[in-house]
Amino acid sequence: MDTDRTNGCTQSANSTAIKGYFVECWCNLGSALAALCFILCVLQAATASAQVYGAGQKPYMGWTTWSQQSYNYPTGSPGGDPFQNETNVDANADAMVSSGLAAVGFQYINIDGDWDNGMMCACGPPVTWDTYGRPIGNLTRFPNGMAAVAAHIHSDGLLAGIYWEEGVPPGPYAANTPILGTPYTVQQIVALPLVTEFNGFYVIDFTKPGAQEYEDSIINLFAEWGYDYLKMDGVRTAENRGGTAFIDDRPDVAAFSLAVRHSGRRMYFNLSSKLNHDYVAWWEKYANGRRIDGDIECGGCNGPYQLTDWTNLSARFTDVIPWTTNAGPRLGWNDLDSLEVGNTANTTYPSNTPEIAQPSNPPAAPTSLAGTPALTDGLTNDQRRTMVTLWAINAAPLQLGDDLTLLDSFGMQLLTNTEVIAVDQSGVPGQAVMEGSTPVFAQTLGGDSYYVALFNLNSVSSPVTVNWINLGFTGSATVRDLWAQSNAGSFANGYTVTLNPYASSLLLVRRVK
C-alpha cells in the first residue's frame, strides 16, 4: 500500500488508479500535530456525507432539459442541442407553475449538459473557460448568463439545477490556468496520462495540493450563480470501464460532495449514470441520489419523435431490485431516470411491442417551443401509468423529461394525483414481494398500512394477486385504489385484479384488526 505521510496523517492509495486515493486518516501519536490531525480527520469524516447537509430528505420532484435535448444531441441546430437554451428553460419553469405541477410538489428545473461554452463538447465558441479554468455559460443560447437563468427559476418559486463532470477539461489544461485562491495550476493536479473515458477530461489526482480547491472553485461558482442542485455525470468505477483505463471516479464523488459543503449553499447532489451497486456504500455516503440504470431515452426508437419505449422502461423492474434496501433520507435515493409520461401518448409510433403494427404513413408530429419537432413519450396510456407507479413505489425522484409547455390532459392526471405522489414522498422504498411477469412491490408504512403496486408485464391481460401473508399479516384488509381515488372494499387473505397488457394498479392496504 502506497502511503503519503503528510501532516501526521496517512492516505491510502487505490492500487488500480493513480488518482484513486481514499483517505484513511490516522494520527502519528509521536507527532506534535497529532491532536490537530485527529480533529481534521474527524471533521472530514463528519462532513463527507452530503446526506447530512439538509438536502435530499425526500426524493426530489422536478424537470430536466436532457430528454428534450438528447433527441438532437449532439447534432441539430448550430452549437448542438437546439432545445437547450434560455427561452426553453424559462418557459418550462413558467409552465411548471402555470400547469399546477409546482402546487403538488414539483420544484426543480435542472439544466443538463452542454449549457456551457463548449467545454463539454466540440460545439461552442473558442473561449470556453474563465481565468481560473472554470466553465462559462454559452451566451448564444443563454444570453443573460447562467445566474440570470437561476434567478428566473427562483422568481417562479422554484429551485435551479446544473450539470457538471469530473476532471480538468482540455482547454484549461492546455492554458495551464491558475486555481482560484491557490499558488497552483491545473497542470499540477492531473494524473497524466490518464483521461476519463466519459468526456476526455484529464483525471485529477486528489492527493495533490490544489485538487480539492479546483473542484471547490467550480462548485462555488455554481453556488454564486444560485444553483440548488448538482448533477455529476460520467461516474464510473474500474469494474465498468471495460478493463481499459482502470480509472475510479469515487474520489471525484467525494471531492464534489465536499465542495458542495464548502460552498455554503444547500444543493441536492445527484450522481449519473448506471452506477455500480458494489460501491453503494460510497454513493450513500457522498450523494443524495444516484442513477441506477442507463438513459431512459431511446433516441427516436420506432419512430422519429419517440422519447422512450417499453423495453427501456421494463428493464427497470429487475434492475432496481438490488438497490431497494439502499434508499432513504440518509442513504440517498435510487434514480430511475426521467419520467416520460406527459406529452401525448404516441399510438402512431408505439413502444416496441410486437403485437402492435407500425404505421406505414404516420402523421406529422406537432411543433414545440424550440421550433423543432416535438417529442412524444412513445408509450401507451397504460404504460405511462405503469411508469409513474414504478417510480412512486420505489420512492424514486420524479424528474420529468417532457416539454412542460405541451403537457396533455392524461399526463396531467398522472402527474397531479396527490395520492400517488404521497407514495413516492413517503420516503419508504418498496420491496419486491413477488417477481416474474406479474410482480408486486410493497412499502411497509407502519401502523398496519402498506402501499402496494401490482404490475402486468405480459402482452395479454393477466390477473395479478397480492396475498396479505406476503405483506406480513393474515386476515382481512381494506383496499383503496390510488389511481381511481376510490375505496375498493375489504378483502380476506389478499386482493386480485386483472390488468391490461403492461398496466398497473397502486393501492393503499390497511389491515383490519
RABEL-V106776 format. One record per residue. PSI is psi in whole degrees, -180 to 180 (999 if undefined). Layout:
# RABEL-V106776
PSI  PSI
This chain:
# RABEL-V106776
123  139  154  103  100  126  33  1  153  137  129  131  138  122  -14  -2  137  -42  -4  65  126  124  128  72  129  164  139  105  -17  -8  143  -19  13  -46  -44  -42  -44  -43  -44  -40  -42  -42  -41  -44  -37  -26  4  -34  128  -17  -28  11  -2  -16  159  25  -26  161  134  157  128  -150  149  149  -18  -45  -44  -42  -25  -27  -34  6  132  14  -164  -140  164  133  -5  164  67  -26  -27  88  168  -38  -47  -38  -47  -44  -40  -33  -47  -40  -30  -35  -52  -28  -19  -2  -40  -35  -24  6  -9  130  -17  135  106  124  119  -164  162  26  -16  -167  29  8  -29  -1  170  55  16  176  167  -40  115  6  164  -172  -29  20  25  153  151  152  152  108  -11  -44  -24  72  -25  1  161  -29  -38  -36  -46  -39  -40  -44  -44  -34  -22  3  20  178  147  139  152  165  141  168  166  151  177  121  152  -36  -57  -34  -46  -37  -10  55  148  157  125  130  12  167  9  164  167  -29  -20  -6  -1  162  73  145  20  136  152  144  -32  -46  -1  9  156  135  138  135  107  3  -9  139  138  -16  -52  -38  -32  -46  -40  -42  -35  -48  -36  -37  -45  -40  -41  -36  -23  27  144  0  140  122  124  116  164  19  124  161  164  -31  -24  31  17  13  20  -55  -24  43  135  121  6  -39  -33  -41  -46  -39  -41  -44  -45  -36  -38  -44  -45  -26  -24  4  136  121  137  123  114  141  148  150  165  58  155  121  -21  -23  29  -33  -33  -45  -40  -38  -35  -7  161  -16  166  140  126  3  175  -173  139  -25  146  8  44  27  140  19  150  -10  26  128  -45  -173  174  -34  -48  -39  -50  -25  -26  -18  -40  -35  -29  -21  -44  -19  -9  -24  -1  57  148  176  -31  3  -17  166  148  110  115  4  -172  147  124  77  4  -11  139  126  130  84  -18  -43  82  167  162  68  124  -21  -5  123  148  143  153  -23  76  150  164  147  157  172  134  178  -32  -9  12  162  133  152  147  163  -35  16  151  168  -40  -41  -36  -45  -39  -37  -48  -39  -44  -43  -46  -46  -22  6  44  152  138  87  117  142  -6  164  112  -15  -7  25  137  169  -39  -41  -42  -38  -42  -44  -13  12  104  -27  -35  -42  -36  -32  -49  -42  0  -26  15  103  134  150  145  112  -17  137  -169  -155  -10  67  157  129  149  141  129  115  -17  161  29  32  148  140  132  131  129  137  144  107  6  161  4  158  139  145  141  133  140  124  139  -30  -27  -21  -6  14  169  169  -139  160  151  151  130  130  112  -30  -41  -15  49  155  131  -21  -168  138  137  137  -32  -171  135  137  141  123  145  167  130  21  175  166  144  124  153  117  129  123  138  118  999
